[in-house]
């Protein structure tokens, strides 16, 4: 929008400004018609209006400029594409690096780990175990696997595993894809367009000032008319110009000319204080609305949580199964427990994360979290241990097997190899026959299997993602033996009889201070609602830890109400209204009843899409009558 047009809107727009300009016009009219010499009052009032509008315009213009500067600081990475070129009259396919804005549908794009996806692409090639981070699009904190296999009918585009979306990131592997949408035509662009098409909601300050102007206008006109009638009926005869001047004076006296600069300066002071707290305010009247918020809808990943995976718990066996926190002493060097040490060794060997140029571990958040936790056990000896046990073979993780296998040579024992298996607990456990007990092994009996599952379910109910580790020793092989195979049936080495080593639980932990902030909001009668694309179990566990859900309150709720405390996107899909809101008969009575109960009782929305987020906010505004703030994605 043109900055000078913005200035004109600030100076001449708004009901209160219009009323003040009417006062200026009336003062000038009286001065001209009745040849009065009081032009100072309309001049001063005009200066006050212009100065207040200019101050507000300048403050908002600075905020816009700072936001544009932040956006320009984000470095645009070049994209690798293959394009047809002509050399010597022959068509040649060449690799080129271009700006993301120059991409067009139909181009072949090459992406590697760490690359930002510049458009919506359909995958035509990818390495085994390729993963992307869709948190910016779905809110899902865990990486999502990608494959070239075409999804069946009925699968939504945003749920397809052979499609990558603009705004997301490649975490692992390498892939090639055909661009099928760019810019506003991408899935994220369509969501943004839908959001921008929504009618702008007026701030509470605007509504309050509009109501105030109506009251003042009625009072001023009433006082002005009463003054006119009193002057006309007065026994003291006055000339008509004096009668009109008295009536106008009585009318103008009711208009608080100082209100506009007072409100503007107060909001500017508040805006300056917000900047000190590293908050940019684009529209300064939004500051007043912030103090009136009654419902805060917050995303989970990266907003309520830290946005990075962290290893939190381990389960090992040493004369019995035990769970310990990764922050406790037995999970830090020097380690006395042989079972814990073996689990840390497996976590370091079977790991695809690598240090970048700065020496920081890079790769899948899950792999990095495991490596960082296991490094605490080894300390400076980690790299030496990896060098002594070089990797000679790997079967990458894929969505079918749900495990990853690595084989390592032992430099200290020629002809000896160590296989390390990591993956989904149910898959890895099915391939095990023994349990590591300190430096020996014991049989994996049904009782021990049940104990492992008990610890597993306890971790999962706490919102953890759990990975299982197992190992097997291979002796009597030649040092130059070539390991082959991609599945248990195709391998030229044994794939049964593993020894169970342990479990590692991971989570995206809450941010420091979030729980206290939510408690402050509760004290201020502001309800916090989690809106995330993550799994319901994980979302509920995090919500309970940070105080959004309170166990004592949930225990006292009737069953028919408790089912509305955590609502999934699948449930919402059947009750989404037509159009942009819930007004003008957009919903059936059944839909309205669902949303009334949801608005009243829901504290967590899980597995929701960005479109669902807009509907949820509208429901709280139009059905719950709440003033809603939205933070996060």
N, C-alpha and C positions, 0 to 999 in steps of 0.2 A: 504494500500500500504506500502511496506517495506520502512523504513525511509532512509536506505542507497541507495536504488534505487531512492528515491526522491532527495537525495543529488547529485547523479550522473546526474540526469536530469537537476538540477539547474546549475551544473558546465559545462556540455558538451552539453546541449540542447539549442535550440534557434539559429536563423540565425546569430545574432551578436556574440554570443559565438563561433560559428563554424568559423566565419571569423577571430576572434582573435586567435583561435588555429591554423588556417592556417598560420597566420603571425608568430606565435611561431615556427611552423614546418619549414617554409622557412628560418627563422633566423638560426635555428640549422643546417639545411642542408647546408647553405652557410658556416657556421663556420666549419663544418666537412669536406666538399669537398675541400674548398679552404684554409683550415687550418688557419682560422681566430681565434683570441683569444677573440672575443666579444660574450661571453656567458651570460653576465650580463643582456643585454636587454631582451632576451627570458625568462630568469629566473624571472626577475621582472614582466614581462607581465603575465607569468604563475601564479605568486603569486597573482597578482591583480584579475585575472579571478577566481581563486579558492576562494579567500577571499570574493569577491562579491557574488558568488554562495552560499558560506557557510552562509553568513549573511542573505541572503534571505531565505535559507532553515531553518535556526534557528528561524527566525521570524515567518514563517508559521507553524513550528513545535510547537512553543509555543502557537499559536492561536488554533491549533488542540487539544493540550493537555488541554487547558482551556475549550474548548467546551466539551470534553469528561468528564472533571471533573464536569461540570454543569449537564450533563446528568446523571452521576453517583449519584449526590446529590438527584435526584428525587427518592423518596422512592417507592419501588415496593410493592404494597399492595397484601396480600394473597387473593385468591379467594375461596369462599365457593362452593363446588361441592358435588354431591351425587355419590358414586362409589360402585360397587358391590365388596364385600369381602367374603371370606370363613372362617367361624368359626365353628369348630367341624363338618366339612363336609357339612355344610349348607351355602347357599348363602345368605348373609345379605347385605342390603343397608345401607351404613354408610355415615355420613356427614364428609367431610374432607376439610382442608384448604391447598391449594397448591399454588405454584408460577404460575403466568399467563403464563409463558413460557412452563409449563408442560401440559397445556390444549391440548386436542385432539378433533377433530370433533366427535360429538355424545354424549359428556358429558353434564350432567344437571347442570347448573350454577344457583346460587341464588344471586340476586342483591337487594340492598336496597338503599334508598336515600343517595346520597353522594358518591356512589361507581363509580369508573372508569370502564367502560365496557372493559373487557380484550380480547374480540374476537367478531366476527360477530355471533350473536345468533338469533334464531327464538323463539319468546315468546310463551310459552305454558300455562303460568298463570301470571296474574298481577292484582293488586288491582285497584279498580275504581279510575280514575283520575291520573293514573301513567303518569309521564312526564319525558322527557329526554332533555338534552341540546345538540343539534346537531351543535352548532356554529362552532366547529372545522372542521366539515365536509361540512356544507352547507353555513355557514355564517349567518344563520337565528338567530337573537338575541332573539326571543321569544321561550319559551319552546314548545316542540311538544308532543302531547298526544300519548300514546302507548296502544295497545289493543291486545287481542288474536285473534281477527277476521281476517280471511284470506282475503287478497285483491283480487279483481277480475282480470280477464285476462287483459293484456295490461298495468298494473301498473308496473313501473320500481321498481327494488328491493330497490334502495335508497330512494324511496318515500313511501314504504310500512310502515304501522303503526304497523305491528306485527313483525318487525325486529329492533334490536338494533345493532349499529355498533361500532367496535373497535375505541377507541380514544374519544368517547363521554362519557357523564356523566348522571347518574340517578339523577334527581332533586327531584322527589316526588314518593312515593309509593314503593311497593315491587313487584318483578317479578322473575319468573323462566323461563329459556330458554335453548334450545338445541344448542350447538355450531355447526356451519356448516362451519366455515372458521377461520383459525388462521394465524398469521404471514403475509407473503407476499401474501397469498391467500385472505386476507380480502379486503374489498372494499377500505379502506385507503391504504393498502399495494399495491394493483394494481395501484392506482393512483401514489404512490411513485415510483413504478417500471417503469411506463410510463415516469415519469419525468426524472429518472436517465438514461433511454435509449436514451434520446435526445442527439444529438451531442453537445459537449461543444462549446459554442460561444466564439470566441477569443475576448480578450479585445482590446479596441482601442489602448492601448499602444503597444500591440503585433503587431497590423497591422501597426502602425506608424513606429515602429522600423524595421519591415520587409521591408517597403517601403524605409526607410532611408538606410538600408543595401544594397538594390539593387542599389540605387543611388551612394552610396560610392563605391561599388564594380566596377561599370562602370567607375566612375571618377578615381579611383585608377589604374585600368587596363589601362585606356587611358593615364594617366600621366606616368605610368611605361613604356608603349610601346613607348611613345614620347621620354622619357629619353633614352631608349635603342637605338632608331633610331638616336637621336641627338649625342649620344656617338659614334655610328658606323660611322656616316658621318662627325664627327669632324676632322679638319685637324691635330689635335694633336692625334697621335696614342697612344692608351692605351691598356694595356693587357686585355684579355677577363675577368679575374676575377674582375678587377676594373670596367669594363663596367657593368657586372652583379650586382656588389655591388651597383653601382650608381643607376641602374634601380630599384633594390630592395628597396633601401633607398627612392627613389621617390615614390614608391608604398606604402611603410609602412607609409610615412609621411602623407598620405591622410586618414589613419585609426585613428579615435579618440579613442585611448585606454582608455582615462579617462572618456568616456561617461558611461561605464558600472558601475563603482563604484559610479559615481555622481548620476545616476538614482536610484541605489539600496539604497544609503544612504538617498536620498531625500524621497523615498517611506517609508523607515523605520522610519524616523522622523514623516511623516504624519501618519503612523500606530500607533506610540506611542501617538500622539495627539488624535487619534480616541479612543484609550483605555481609555484615561482620560475622554472621553465623554461616557464611558461605551459601546463602540462598538468594537466587535471583528472582525478582518480582517483576513480571512482565506488565501486569495491570495492577496499579497500586490499590485500587478499591478491593482487590482480592484479599488484601491483608485483613480487612475487617471481616470478610467472609470466613477466613481461617479461624477466627475466634468464635464463630457460630457453628462450626462443624459438629454434627451429632453422630455421624457414621463415617468411619475411615475404612475404605476398602484398600487393602494392601496386597501386593504380590508377595510371594514367599521367597523364591530363589533370588539371591542377591540383594533383597530388600530387608526381609526379616531374618534371613540367613546370610552367611558370609559369602555364598556363591562358589565355594570351592569344597571339594570332598576332603574329609579328614578321617583317618582311621581312629576309632574310638574304643573298640573292644576286641579281645581275642579269647578264643576258647581252645585249651590244650588239655592233654591228659598226662597226669603224673600221679599215679596211685589214685586215680579218680579224676573226673572231668571238673574243670573250674573255669570260670570267666573272670577276667581281670581287665581293668581299664588300661589303655595304652599310655596313660600319663603316670601310672604307678611305677614304683622303683624296680619291680621285676621286669619291666619292659624298657629298661635303660641300662646301658653298659656300666659295669660288667654284669652279665647275666649268669646266674648260677643254675637256673632251671634249663636242663638240656632240651626239653620239649619246646620251650619258648624260643631257644636259640635255633632249633631246627626249623621252626615256623618262620623266623626272620630270614634264615638262609633261603628258604623256598621263595619268600616274597621278593628277595633281591635277585635271585637267578631267573625266575619266571616273571619278567617285567620288561615291558616295551618302552618305558620312559627313558629319555636320554638327556644329558646336560646340554644346554644351549651355549652360545658363545660367551654369555655372562656367567656360566657355571651353574645356572638355575635349572632344575629338572623340568623338562617339557614333555608334553604328550597328553594322553587321556587323563582327566582329573582323577579317575580311580587308580590308575597305575602310579601317578605321581604321589597320591596319598599313601599308597602301600609302600612305595620306595622310601618316602620320607620317614614313615613310622619305623620301618625295618632298619634304616640307616642309624636311628638312635641307639639300636642295639649294638651295631658294629662300630659306630663312630668312624675314625679314620681308616679302619681296616676294611671298609666295604669294597673299595676299588681293588684292593689287593686280593680279596676273596673272589671277586668276579674274574680277575686275571688268572687266578689259580683254577677256576672252573669255567673255561670258555664254552660258549654255546656252539654246538655243532649241528643242531637240527631244531626245527620248530614247526609245529602245526598251529597256525593262527586261530584265534577265536572266531567262531561263526555262529549264526543264529540257530543252526540245526543241532550241532553238538553241544553248544553252550559251555565249552571249555577250551583251554589253551594249553598246549604241551610244549615243553622245551627239554632238550637233552644236552647235558654238559659233560665234557671230559674232565677227568681228575688228573691234573698234572703230577700229583704226588703218587698216584697209583696207575701205572700204565695198564691199558686194557679195561679199565673200570669207568663206567659211565653212571650218571645220576639223572633219572627222569623226574621232572617236576610237573605236576598236573594242577591246574587252577581253573575254577569255574563255578557254575551253579551247584550248590550243595547237594541237591538230589541226584544230579548227574555224576558228580565226582564220588559221592558216597557209594553209588551203585557199582563202581569199579574197584572198591576197596575190600580187602579181606582181613586186614590187620589194623591195629591202632598203635601209634607210637607212644611208648610209655618210658619217658626219659631216654635212656640210651638203648632200650630193648623194645620189643614189640609184644603185643598181646592180641588174642583173637578178637575180631569184630563180631561179637555175639549180638543176638537180637536185643538183649538188655542194653548193651553199650550203644547200639544203633538208636534205640529209643531215647537214651540220655542225650545223645548228640542232637536229635531232632527237638528235644525239649529246649536245649540251649538255643538252637536255631530259631525256634518260634518266639522265644523270649526276646531275642535281638530284633527280629523282624517286627514284632508288635511295638517295639520302641522306635520304629522308624528307621532302622538300620538297613543298609544294603549289605548282604552277607556273601562272602566268597569263601570257598572251601579249598584247602591245599592238601595234596597227597604226593608221595614220592615212591620211587622204586629204584633199587640198585641193579645195574647190569654188569655182570662180570664175565670174563672169558672172551670178550670181543676184541678183534684186532684194532689197533689204534687208527687204521685207515678205513675202518668199516663205514660203508655208506648207508645211512638210515634213510628209508623211503616210506611214503604213505601219507594219506591225508585223512584217514578214518581208521577206526579199530580193525575193520575188515581188510584194509589194504596195506597195513603196516607190515614191515618185515622184521618186527620185534614185538615182544609180548605187550599186550595192552590190558591185561587183567592181573589182579593180585597186588594192587597198590596198597601202600600203607598210609592210613589217614594220619595227617599231621596236625591240622587245626583249622579253626575258622577265624576270619578277620571281619569285624563289623565296621562299616563306614557310614558316614552321614555328612550332610551339609549342615554344619552346626549353626545355631542362632547367633546373630551378631551380638557383640558385647553391648550392653545397655538397652537392648530391645525390650526385655522383660520389664525393666523399670519404666521405660517410656510408655508401655501399654498400661501399666499400673497407674501412671499419671493421667492417661486418657480416661481410664475408668473412673478415677476420682473426679474428673471434669465432666462426667456423664456423657462421654463420647465412646460409642461402641466400636471396637476394632473387629473387622471381618477379613479373614484371609481368603484371597481369590487367586487360585493357582492352577497351573496345568499339570501339577505333580500328582502322584498316586494318592488316593484317599487315606490309606493307612499311614503313609509318611506325613502327609499334611496334618492329619489328626494328631499324630505323635508330637510334631513340632508345635502345633497350636496349644497342646496341653502343657508343654515345657515352658512356653513363653507367657502363658496366662490368658490366652484368648479363650480356651476351653478350661473350665474348672471342674475337676473330678467330683468334688463334693456337690456342686450344683447339678451336674449330669446325673448323679446317683439318685437325686430326688425328683427328677423329671419323669412324667408318665411316658410309656413307650411310644404312644402316638405323637408326642411332641419331640422326643429324643431323636426320632428318625429324620427330623428336619434340621438338626444341629450341624450335620455334615451332609451337604448336597453335592451330587456329582453332575458333570456335564451331560451324562446320559439321561439323568432325570430331567434336567432343564430342557433338553431338546424337544420334549413333547409339549412343553408349556410356553415356548417362545412366542410372543405375540406377533401379529402381522404389522408391518410398519415400524415406526420409530419409538413407540411408547405404548402405554396402557390406556390411553384416552380414546374417546369417541367409539366405544364398542369394539376395540381392537382385540379383546379377549372374551372368551366364553366365561360363564359363571364358574365352571370347573377350574379353568386356568386362573381366574382371579382368586379363588379360594386357596389354590396352591401357593400363589405368590404372597397372599396375605400371611399365611403361616410361615412361609420361607423368610419374609422380611422380618417377622416378629421373632423367630427362633434361630435362624441360621447363623452360624459363626464361622463356618468353613465351606468354601466352594472349591471342589477339586476336579481335576480333569476337564477344565473348562477351556473353551476357545476364546480368542480375543473378541469375537462377536458376542459371546455370552457375557463377557465383562461389561460391555455397554448396556446390555439388557438388565443386568443385575443393578447397575447404578441407577438406571431409569426406574426400576422397581422401587428402590429405596426412596427416590425423589417423589414419584407420583403416587405410590401406594402407601409408603410409610411416612410421607411428608417430611423427610429428613433432608438436612443439608449435608451433601456427600463430598468427601475428598477422596481422590484416587491417587495412590502412589505406587511406583514400580513400573512394570511394562505397560 
